[in-house]
Amino acid sequence: MTYLRVRRLAMAADLLREPDATLAAVADRVGFATPSPSVPRSRGARHRPQ
């Protein structure tokens, strides 16, 4: 299960680099049921206002 979570977080981090990406859209795309603040935090990113 850890492998899948790590892969999803890596994919989410890549998708969040897009200028128009929202946390909710990325979470949905990578398979998280709800947006999780741990997605960007796990990669050292800071919150970006929408």
Distance bins in CASP14 RR format, pairs under 12 A and 6 or more apart:
PFRMAT RR
TARGET T0000
AUTHOR 0000-0000-0000
RMODE 2
METHOD distances of the structure
MODEL  1
1 7 0 0 0 0 0 1 0 0 0 0 0
1 8 0 0 0 0 0 1 0 0 0 0 0
2 8 0 0 0 0 0 1 0 0 0 0 0
2 9 0 0 0 0 0 1 0 0 0 0 0
3 9 0 0 0 0 0 1 0 0 0 0 0
3 10 0 0 0 0 0 1 0 0 0 0 0
4 10 0 0 0 0 0 1 0 0 0 0 0
4 11 0 0 0 0 0 1 0 0 0 0 0
4 30 0 0 0 0 0 1 0 0 0 0 0
4 31 0 0 0 0 1 0 0 0 0 0 0
4 32 0 0 0 0 0 1 0 0 0 0 0
5 11 0 0 0 0 0 1 0 0 0 0 0
5 12 0 0 0 0 0 1 0 0 0 0 0
5 30 0 0 0 0 0 1 0 0 0 0 0
5 31 0 0 0 0 0 1 0 0 0 0 0
5 32 0 0 0 0 1 0 0 0 0 0 0
5 36 0 0 0 0 0 1 0 0 0 0 0
5 38 0 0 0 0 1 0 0 0 0 0 0
5 39 0 0 0 0 0 1 0 0 0 0 0
5 42 0 0 0 0 1 0 0 0 0 0 0
6 12 0 0 0 0 0 1 0 0 0 0 0
6 13 0 0 0 0 0 1 0 0 0 0 0
6 30 0 0 0 0 0 1 0 0 0 0 0
6 38 0 0 0 0 0 1 0 0 0 0 0
6 39 0 0 0 0 0 1 0 0 0 0 0
6 42 0 0 0 0 1 0 0 0 0 0 0
6 43 0 0 0 0 0 1 0 0 0 0 0
7 13 0 0 0 0 0 1 0 0 0 0 0
7 14 0 0 0 0 0 1 0 0 0 0 0
7 30 0 0 0 0 1 0 0 0 0 0 0
7 31 0 0 0 0 0 1 0 0 0 0 0
7 32 0 0 0 0 0 1 0 0 0 0 0
8 14 0 0 0 0 0 1 0 0 0 0 0
8 15 0 0 0 0 0 1 0 0 0 0 0
8 26 0 0 0 0 1 0 0 0 0 0 0
8 27 0 0 0 0 1 0 0 0 0 0 0
8 28 0 0 0 0 0 1 0 0 0 0 0
8 29 0 0 0 0 1 0 0 0 0 0 0
8 30 1 0 1 0 0 0 0 0 0 0 0
8 31 1 0 0 1 0 0 0 0 0 0 0
8 32 1 0 0 1 0 0 0 0 0 0 0
8 33 0 0 0 0 0 1 0 0 0 0 0
8 36 0 0 0 0 1 0 0 0 0 0 0
8 38 0 0 0 0 0 1 0 0 0 0 0
8 39 0 0 0 0 1 0 0 0 0 0 0
8 42 0 0 0 0 0 1 0 0 0 0 0
8 43 0 0 0 0 0 1 0 0 0 0 0
9 15 0 0 0 0 0 1 0 0 0 0 0
9 16 0 0 0 0 0 1 0 0 0 0 0
9 26 0 0 0 0 0 1 0 0 0 0 0
9 27 0 0 0 0 0 1 0 0 0 0 0
9 30 0 0 0 0 1 0 0 0 0 0 0
9 31 0 0 0 0 0 1 0 0 0 0 0
9 32 0 0 0 0 1 0 0 0 0 0 0
9 36 0 0 0 0 1 0 0 0 0 0 0
9 37 0 0 0 0 0 1 0 0 0 0 0
9 38 1 0 0 1 0 0 0 0 0 0 0
9 39 1 0 1 0 0 0 0 0 0 0 0
9 40 0 0 0 0 1 0 0 0 0 0 0
9 41 0 0 0 0 1 0 0 0 0 0 0
9 42 1 0 1 0 0 0 0 0 0 0 0
9 43 1 0 0 1 0 0 0 0 0 0 0
9 44 0 0 0 0 0 1 0 0 0 0 0
9 45 0 0 0 0 0 1 0 0 0 0 0
10 16 0 0 0 0 0 1 0 0 0 0 0
10 17 0 0 0 0 0 1 0 0 0 0 0
10 26 0 0 0 0 0 1 0 0 0 0 0
10 30 0 0 0 0 1 0 0 0 0 0 0
10 39 0 0 0 0 1 0 0 0 0 0 0
10 42 0 0 0 0 1 0 0 0 0 0 0
10 43 0 0 0 0 1 0 0 0 0 0 0
11 17 0 0 0 0 0 1 0 0 0 0 0
11 21 0 0 0 0 0 1 0 0 0 0 0
11 26 0 0 0 0 1 0 0 0 0 0 0
11 27 0 0 0 0 0 1 0 0 0 0 0
11 29 0 0 0 0 1 0 0 0 0 0 0
11 30 1 0 1 0 0 0 0 0 0 0 0
11 31 0 0 0 0 1 0 0 0 0 0 0
11 32 0 0 0 0 0 1 0 0 0 0 0
11 39 0 0 0 0 1 0 0 0 0 0 0
11 42 0 0 0 0 0 1 0 0 0 0 0
11 43 0 0 0 0 0 1 0 0 0 0 0
12 18 0 0 0 0 0 1 0 0 0 0 0
12 21 0 0 0 0 1 0 0 0 0 0 0
12 22 0 0 0 0 0 1 0 0 0 0 0
12 23 0 0 0 0 1 0 0 0 0 0 0
12 24 0 0 0 0 0 1 0 0 0 0 0
12 25 0 0 0 0 0 1 0 0 0 0 0
12 26 1 0 1 0 0 0 0 0 0 0 0
12 27 1 0 0 1 0 0 0 0 0 0 0
12 28 0 0 0 0 0 1 0 0 0 0 0
12 29 1 0 0 1 0 0 0 0 0 0 0
12 30 1 0 1 0 0 0 0 0 0 0 0
12 31 0 0 0 0 1 0 0 0 0 0 0
12 32 1 0 0 1 0 0 0 0 0 0 0
12 35 0 0 0 0 1 0 0 0 0 0 0
12 36 0 0 0 0 1 0 0 0 0 0 0
12 37 0 0 0 0 0 1 0 0 0 0 0
12 38 0 0 0 0 1 0 0 0 0 0 0
12 39 1 0 1 0 0 0 0 0 0 0 0
12 40 1 0 0 1 0 0 0 0 0 0 0
12 41 0 0 0 0 0 1 0 0 0 0 0
12 42 0 0 0 0 1 0 0 0 0 0 0
12 43 0 0 0 0 1 0 0 0 0 0 0
12 45 0 0 0 0 0 1 0 0 0 0 0
13 21 0 0 0 0 0 1 0 0 0 0 0
13 23 0 0 0 0 0 1 0 0 0 0 0
13 26 0 0 0 0 1 0 0 0 0 0 0
13 27 0 0 0 0 0 1 0 0 0 0 0
13 30 0 0 0 0 1 0 0 0 0 0 0
13 38 0 0 0 0 0 1 0 0 0 0 0
13 39 1 0 0 1 0 0 0 0 0 0 0
13 40 1 0 0 1 0 0 0 0 0 0 0
13 41 0 0 0 0 0 1 0 0 0 0 0
13 42 1 0 0 1 0 0 0 0 0 0 0
13 43 1 0 1 0 0 0 0 0 0 0 0
13 44 0 0 0 0 1 0 0 0 0 0 0
13 45 1 0 0 1 0 0 0 0 0 0 0
14 21 0 0 0 0 1 0 0 0 0 0 0
14 26 0 0 0 0 1 0 0 0 0 0 0
14 29 0 0 0 0 0 1 0 0 0 0 0
14 30 0 0 0 0 1 0 0 0 0 0 0
14 39 0 0 0 0 0 1 0 0 0 0 0
14 40 0 0 0 0 0 1 0 0 0 0 0
14 43 0 0 0 0 1 0 0 0 0 0 0
14 45 0 0 0 0 0 1 0 0 0 0 0
15 21 1 0 1 0 0 0 0 0 0 0 0
15 22 0 0 0 0 1 0 0 0 0 0 0
15 23 0 0 0 0 1 0 0 0 0 0 0
15 24 0 0 0 0 0 1 0 0 0 0 0
15 25 0 0 0 0 1 0 0 0 0 0 0
15 26 1 0 1 0 0 0 0 0 0 0 0
15 27 0 0 0 0 1 0 0 0 0 0 0
15 28 0 0 0 0 0 1 0 0 0 0 0
15 29 1 0 0 1 0 0 0 0 0 0 0
15 30 1 0 0 1 0 0 0 0 0 0 0
15 31 0 0 0 0 0 1 0 0 0 0 0
15 32 0 0 0 0 0 1 0 0 0 0 0
15 39 0 0 0 0 1 0 0 0 0 0 0
15 40 0 0 0 0 0 1 0 0 0 0 0
15 43 0 0 0 0 0 1 0 0 0 0 0
15 45 0 0 0 0 0 1 0 0 0 0 0
16 22 0 0 0 0 1 0 0 0 0 0 0
16 23 1 0 0 1 0 0 0 0 0 0 0
16 24 0 0 0 0 0 1 0 0 0 0 0
16 25 0 0 0 0 1 0 0 0 0 0 0
16 26 1 0 1 0 0 0 0 0 0 0 0
16 27 0 0 0 0 1 0 0 0 0 0 0
16 29 0 0 0 0 0 1 0 0 0 0 0
16 30 0 0 0 0 0 1 0 0 0 0 0
16 35 0 0 0 0 0 1 0 0 0 0 0
16 36 0 0 0 0 0 1 0 0 0 0 0
16 37 0 0 0 0 0 1 0 0 0 0 0
16 39 1 0 0 1 0 0 0 0 0 0 0
16 40 1 0 1 0 0 0 0 0 0 0 0
16 41 0 0 0 0 0 1 0 0 0 0 0
16 42 0 0 0 0 0 1 0 0 0 0 0
16 43 0 0 0 0 1 0 0 0 0 0 0
16 44 0 0 0 0 0 1 0 0 0 0 0
16 45 1 0 0 1 0 0 0 0 0 0 0
16 46 0 0 0 0 0 1 0 0 0 0 0
16 47 0 0 0 0 0 1 0 0 0 0 0
16 48 0 0 0 0 1 0 0 0 0 0 0
17 26 0 0 0 0 0 1 0 0 0 0 0
17 40 0 0 0 0 0 1 0 0 0 0 0
17 43 0 0 0 0 1 0 0 0 0 0 0
17 45 0 0 0 0 1 0 0 0 0 0 0
17 48 0 0 0 0 0 1 0 0 0 0 0
18 25 0 0 0 0 1 0 0 0 0 0 0
18 26 0 0 0 0 1 0 0 0 0 0 0
18 29 0 0 0 0 0 1 0 0 0 0 0
18 48 0 0 0 0 0 1 0 0 0 0 0
19 48 0 0 0 0 1 0 0 0 0 0 0
19 50 0 0 0 0 0 1 0 0 0 0 0
20 26 0 0 0 0 0 1 0 0 0 0 0
20 48 0 0 0 0 0 1 0 0 0 0 0
20 50 0 0 0 0 1 0 0 0 0 0 0
21 27 0 0 0 0 0 1 0 0 0 0 0
21 28 0 0 0 0 0 1 0 0 0 0 0
21 29 0 0 0 0 1 0 0 0 0 0 0
21 30 0 0 0 0 0 1 0 0 0 0 0
21 35 0 0 0 0 0 1 0 0 0 0 0
21 39 0 0 0 0 0 1 0 0 0 0 0
21 40 0 0 0 0 0 1 0 0 0 0 0
21 45 0 0 0 0 0 1 0 0 0 0 0
21 48 0 0 0 0 1 0 0 0 0 0 0
21 50 0 0 0 0 1 0 0 0 0 0 0
22 28 0 0 0 0 1 0 0 0 0 0 0
22 29 0 0 0 0 0 1 0 0 0 0 0
22 35 0 0 0 0 1 0 0 0 0 0 0
22 39 0 0 0 0 0 1 0 0 0 0 0
22 40 0 0 0 0 0 1 0 0 0 0 0
22 47 0 0 0 0 0 1 0 0 0 0 0
22 48 0 0 0 0 1 0 0 0 0 0 0
22 49 0 0 0 0 0 1 0 0 0 0 0
22 50 1 0 0 1 0 0 0 0 0 0 0
23 29 0 0 0 0 0 1 0 0 0 0 0
23 30 0 0 0 0 0 1 0 0 0 0 0
23 32 0 0 0 0 1 0 0 0 0 0 0
23 34 0 0 0 0 1 0 0 0 0 0 0
23 35 1 0 1 0 0 0 0 0 0 0 0
23 36 0 0 0 0 1 0 0 0 0 0 0
23 37 1 0 0 1 0 0 0 0 0 0 0
23 38 0 0 0 0 0 1 0 0 0 0 0
23 39 1 0 0 1 0 0 0 0 0 0 0
23 40 1 0 0 1 0 0 0 0 0 0 0
23 41 0 0 0 0 0 1 0 0 0 0 0
23 45 0 0 0 0 0 1 0 0 0 0 0
23 47 0 0 0 0 1 0 0 0 0 0 0
23 48 0 0 0 0 1 0 0 0 0 0 0
23 49 0 0 0 0 0 1 0 0 0 0 0
23 50 0 0 0 0 1 0 0 0 0 0 0
24 30 0 0 0 0 0 1 0 0 0 0 0
24 31 0 0 0 0 0 1 0 0 0 0 0
24 32 0 0 0 0 1 0 0 0 0 0 0
24 33 0 0 0 0 0 1 0 0 0 0 0
24 34 0 0 0 0 1 0 0 0 0 0 0
24 35 1 0 1 0 0 0 0 0 0 0 0
24 36 0 0 0 0 0 1 0 0 0 0 0
24 37 0 0 0 0 0 1 0 0 0 0 0
24 39 0 0 0 0 0 1 0 0 0 0 0
24 50 0 0 0 0 1 0 0 0 0 0 0
25 31 0 0 0 0 0 1 0 0 0 0 0
25 32 0 0 0 0 0 1 0 0 0 0 0
25 35 0 0 0 0 1 0 0 0 0 0 0
25 39 0 0 0 0 0 1 0 0 0 0 0
25 50 0 0 0 0 0 1 0 0 0 0 0
26 32 0 0 0 0 1 0 0 0 0 0 0
26 34 0 0 0 0 0 1 0 0 0 0 0
26 35 1 0 0 1 0 0 0 0 0 0 0
26 36 0 0 0 0 1 0 0 0 0 0 0
26 39 1 0 0 1 0 0 0 0 0 0 0
26 40 0 0 0 0 1 0 0 0 0 0 0
26 43 0 0 0 0 0 1 0 0 0 0 0
26 45 0 0 0 0 0 1 0 0 0 0 0
26 48 0 0 0 0 0 1 0 0 0 0 0
27 33 1 0 0 1 0 0 0 0 0 0 0
27 34 1 0 0 1 0 0 0 0 0 0 0
27 35 1 0 1 0 0 0 0 0 0 0 0
27 36 1 0 0 1 0 0 0 0 0 0 0
27 37 0 0 0 0 0 1 0 0 0 0 0
27 38 0 0 0 0 0 1 0 0 0 0 0
27 39 1 0 0 1 0 0 0 0 0 0 0
27 40 0 0 0 0 0 1 0 0 0 0 0
28 34 0 0 0 0 1 0 0 0 0 0 0
28 35 0 0 0 0 1 0 0 0 0 0 0
28 36 0 0 0 0 0 1 0 0 0 0 0
28 39 0 0 0 0 0 1 0 0 0 0 0
29 35 0 0 0 0 0 1 0 0 0 0 0
29 39 0 0 0 0 0 1 0 0 0 0 0
30 36 0 0 0 0 0 1 0 0 0 0 0
30 39 0 0 0 0 1 0 0 0 0 0 0
31 39 0 0 0 0 0 1 0 0 0 0 0
32 38 0 0 0 0 1 0 0 0 0 0 0
32 39 1 0 0 1 0 0 0 0 0 0 0
32 42 0 0 0 0 0 1 0 0 0 0 0
35 41 0 0 0 0 0 1 0 0 0 0 0
35 47 0 0 0 0 0 1 0 0 0 0 0
35 50 0 0 0 0 0 1 0 0 0 0 0
36 42 0 0 0 0 1 0 0 0 0 0 0
37 43 0 0 0 0 0 1 0 0 0 0 0
37 44 0 0 0 0 0 1 0 0 0 0 0
37 45 0 0 0 0 0 1 0 0 0 0 0
37 46 0 0 0 0 0 1 0 0 0 0 0
37 47 1 0 0 1 0 0 0 0 0 0 0
37 48 0 0 0 0 0 1 0 0 0 0 0
38 44 0 0 0 0 0 1 0 0 0 0 0
38 45 0 0 0 0 0 1 0 0 0 0 0
39 45 0 0 0 0 1 0 0 0 0 0 0
39 47 0 0 0 0 0 1 0 0 0 0 0
39 48 0 0 0 0 0 1 0 0 0 0 0
40 46 1 0 0 1 0 0 0 0 0 0 0
40 47 1 0 0 1 0 0 0 0 0 0 0
40 48 1 0 0 1 0 0 0 0 0 0 0
41 47 0 0 0 0 1 0 0 0 0 0 0
END
